[in-house]
Amino acid sequence: MTRSPCRLCGLTFLLAATWSLTAAAQEWPRFRGPNGAGQSDATTIPLSWSLEECLWRLELPGIGYSSPVVHGERVFVTSANEEDGTRIIRCHNAANGELGWEKTYPSATYKKHKDCALASATPALDEERLYTTWVTPQEYLVLALDQATGEEKWRRDLGPFKFMHGYGGSPIVFEGLVIVPNDQEKGGTSSLVALDATTG
């Protein structure tokens, strides 16, 4: 399984715009794309490229291992400041990389595996909203934001989260529900949670 064309260089992400522009023709609304299959019908995506061939690239704040998601001409990415725990959600124009909006959320750091990041879960999209998740030992937060403006529509705290290595559970949207895994280590209460996409 290959990662999305987001490259991590120290504290820097580089977005390959050639990918963003061609993927915009087909929505990429969640981890591994439509239906989680990791496949696209697009025929113009290059198999390889160099940074010099990118139409645009930009530096993003913090670190994140989540994949970008795409709806129309919008590309959404998440990252986090590993020093103070601040989570960052950004919307960029797929055609030119211009920043549409950015939201930051103060949070906390925690002990995790060295190969895990605070922003490891890939967001999910429907026609109107972006849904994202993150955890600390004290809370499991699910957020819904307006795609166009970044305005927070609702939030739901699923309670404490027990883990050993970190968190990377990406939500999916299905028939008006936002479905998130609540898979906890021994001592936590594991479940599968479905939230109303409109109200949380």
C-alpha distance (Angstrom), angle and dihedral (degrees) to the residues before:
residue distance angle dihedral
M1 . . .
T2 3.80 . .
R3 3.78 125.9 .
S4 3.79 121.3 -119.3
P5 3.82 115.5 -89.6
C6 3.78 93.6 -89.3
R7 3.81 110.8 120.0
L8 3.76 122.4 -152.8
C9 3.80 113.6 -146.5
G10 3.79 110.0 172.6
L11 3.80 101.9 -63.9
T12 3.80 93.7 -14.6
F13 3.80 133.6 98.2
L14 3.79 119.4 -164.2
L15 3.79 118.1 -158.7
A16 3.78 115.2 -150.5
A17 3.78 101.4 -139.0
T18 3.78 93.8 -164.0
W19 3.81 86.0 67.1
S20 3.80 93.9 44.2
L21 3.78 94.8 52.4
T22 3.78 96.3 48.2
A23 3.79 93.7 42.3
A24 3.81 90.7 53.6
A25 3.81 88.9 74.0
Q26 3.80 87.5 65.1
E27 3.78 119.2 38.3
W28 3.80 116.3 -115.2
P29 3.81 98.3 -164.5
R30 3.82 103.8 164.3
F31 3.78 147.1 6.2
R32 3.83 107.8 -42.1
G33 3.80 91.5 7.3
P34 3.81 130.6 -102.7
N35 3.82 111.1 13.6
G36 3.81 89.5 -6.4
A37 3.81 89.5 -85.7
G38 3.81 96.3 129.3
Q39 3.81 90.3 -133.3
S40 3.79 133.5 117.4
D41 3.79 130.9 -163.7
A42 3.81 90.6 -146.5
T43 3.80 112.7 118.4
T44 3.80 99.9 -168.6
I45 3.82 100.5 65.0
P46 3.83 108.3 118.0
L47 3.79 117.6 -125.7
S48 3.80 90.3 -138.2
W49 3.78 138.4 4.0
S50 3.76 142.8 170.6
L51 3.80 127.6 -124.4
E52 3.80 88.7 -109.3
E53 3.81 89.4 63.6
C54 3.80 95.1 54.6
L55 3.80 115.9 108.5
W56 3.79 89.2 -142.8
R57 3.75 141.2 -10.3
L58 3.76 134.2 -174.6
E59 3.76 142.9 -170.6
L60 3.78 116.4 -113.6
P61 3.79 125.9 -157.0
G62 3.78 119.7 -105.8
I63 3.79 128.5 -10.4
G64 3.78 131.1 -61.5
Y65 3.80 136.6 168.2
S66 3.79 94.3 -167.8
S67 3.80 120.0 113.2
P68 3.81 122.5 -115.1
V69 3.80 117.3 -108.5
V70 3.80 125.4 -149.1
H71 3.79 134.6 -150.3
G72 3.79 118.5 171.4
E73 3.79 107.4 -49.9
R74 3.81 94.5 -17.4
V75 3.80 126.2 98.6
F76 3.81 117.3 -168.0
V77 3.81 124.6 -160.1
T78 3.79 134.8 175.4
S79 3.79 130.8 -153.0
A80 3.79 139.3 158.1
N81 3.78 140.4 -144.8
E82 3.79 103.6 -114.8
E83 3.82 92.2 -158.2
D84 3.81 100.8 57.1
G85 3.82 102.4 12.2
T86 3.83 97.1 -116.6
R87 3.82 110.2 160.8
I88 3.82 118.5 -143.9
I89 3.81 129.3 -160.2
R90 3.82 119.3 -173.5
C91 3.79 136.6 -176.4
H92 3.81 118.8 -154.8
N93 3.79 133.6 -176.7
A94 3.81 108.2 -108.6
A95 3.80 93.0 -145.9
N96 3.80 99.0 55.9
G97 3.81 109.3 1.9
E98 3.80 93.3 -113.8
L99 3.79 113.2 160.4
G100 3.80 111.4 -111.2
W101 3.80 96.6 -179.7
E102 3.79 143.1 -25.9
K103 3.80 129.5 -154.9
T104 3.79 124.6 -168.8
Y105 3.79 125.6 -164.3
P106 3.81 122.5 -166.0
S107 3.78 109.8 -130.3
A108 3.80 139.4 146.6
T109 3.77 139.2 -91.7
Y110 3.78 123.1 -125.1
K111 3.79 140.8 -177.0
K112 3.81 111.6 -80.6
H113 3.78 142.6 150.8
K114 3.81 114.7 -67.6
D115 3.83 90.7 -119.2
C116 3.81 93.6 54.2
A117 3.81 126.8 84.0
L118 3.80 132.2 -157.0
A119 3.83 87.4 -115.7
S120 3.80 103.0 49.5
A121 3.82 101.0 124.1
T122 3.81 115.8 91.0
P123 3.84 115.0 -134.1
A124 3.81 122.7 -121.4
L125 3.81 129.3 -138.7
D126 3.76 140.9 -154.1
E127 3.80 125.9 179.4
E128 3.82 94.0 -73.8
R129 3.79 112.3 17.6
L130 3.78 145.3 46.3
Y131 3.82 117.4 -139.5
T132 3.77 122.8 -160.1
T133 3.79 138.8 168.5
W134 3.76 139.2 -155.9
V135 3.76 136.5 165.1
T136 3.77 143.7 -150.3
P137 3.81 123.0 -178.9
Q138 3.83 86.6 -95.7
E139 3.83 101.4 47.1
Y140 3.79 145.3 21.2
L141 3.79 104.2 -153.1
V142 3.81 126.2 -163.1
L143 3.82 115.2 -170.6
A144 3.80 133.1 -169.9
L145 3.82 118.5 -160.7
D146 3.79 131.6 -177.8
Q147 3.80 107.3 -106.3
A148 3.78 95.5 -141.2
T149 3.81 100.0 45.9
G150 3.81 108.1 14.7
E151 3.80 89.6 -123.1
E152 3.80 111.0 157.5
K153 3.80 109.6 -114.8
W154 3.80 98.7 -179.3
R155 3.79 143.9 -23.8
R156 3.78 132.0 -154.3
D157 3.79 126.4 -164.9
L158 3.81 110.6 -153.7
G159 3.79 92.1 -169.1
P160 3.82 134.9 -112.8
F161 3.79 119.3 -8.3
K162 3.81 123.3 -149.2
F163 3.80 116.4 -156.7
M164 3.75 142.6 148.4
H165 3.80 105.8 -156.4
G166 3.80 105.7 23.3
Y167 3.79 137.2 -93.2
G168 3.80 134.9 -70.9
G169 3.81 107.1 153.1
S170 3.81 107.7 146.0
P171 3.83 118.7 -156.5
I172 3.80 124.5 -127.2
V173 3.81 129.0 -155.9
F174 3.80 118.4 -135.9
E175 3.81 128.5 167.6
G176 3.79 95.1 -24.4
L177 3.80 95.2 -41.8
V178 3.80 131.2 110.0
I179 3.79 106.1 -144.9
V180 3.80 119.8 -161.3
P181 3.81 131.8 177.7
N182 3.79 115.7 -123.4
D183 3.79 96.7 -168.6
Q184 3.77 108.3 161.9
E185 3.78 136.1 -179.0
K186 3.79 122.1 -107.0
G187 3.78 109.2 -57.9
G188 3.80 94.0 35.0
T189 3.79 127.5 92.9
S190 3.81 111.1 -113.1
S191 3.80 123.7 -155.3
L192 3.77 145.3 141.8
V193 3.81 110.8 -109.2
A194 3.83 127.3 -158.2
L195 3.81 117.2 -167.6
D196 3.79 128.1 -170.9
A197 3.81 104.5 -102.2
T198 3.82 92.7 -141.6
T199 3.79 100.7 46.9
G200 3.82 108.4 12.8
